[in-house]
Amino acid sequence: MLARLKDKHRHLIEPIMRFSKSLRNIPYDELYLSHNYALYCSELVVAMFRHANGGTPFFKEAPMSFRDLATGRPHQTWIDYYAYFGIDVPEGEPGSNPDAISRDDRLNVYKTIGQIPGLR
C-alpha cells in the first residue's frame, strides 16, 4: 500500500525525519510491547509522529488482540511464541499495527498491490 499524509499534516515530516535519527540504535521489540526500550515497526511510526506532534499522540494505540476470531481464544502460535519468552500473551495491552495506521483518515491511499481484506 502506498499512502501519504494529507497536505494539512505534511509539516510533521521534517521533525519526524530529524527525530528518527535518534532512534537508529534502539533494538527491535520482538515482544510487541509498548513502553519498553525496544520498538516494533508500527510502534516506531507511532513514536515518531507523537514526537513530531509535540508529544500528543497522532496515531492512537488500541488494545491488542491475538485471538482467533472463530474461537475467541488466543491463537496457539501466539501462546507458543510468548511462552518461549516466559510471558503470557499480552492480550488487551496497548499497541499499534500497520492495518490500523493505514486506515487513518489523515492519510491518502494512492495504490495497493494485491487484495487487502476490509480496505476502506
Buried (B, 14 or more C-beta within 10 A) or exposed (E): BEBEBEEEBEEBEEBBEEBBEEEEEEEEBEBBBBEEEBBBBBBBBBBBBBBBBEEEEBBEBEEBBBBEEEEEEBBEEBBEBBEEEEEEBBBEBBBBBEEBBBEBEEBEBEEEEEEEEEEE
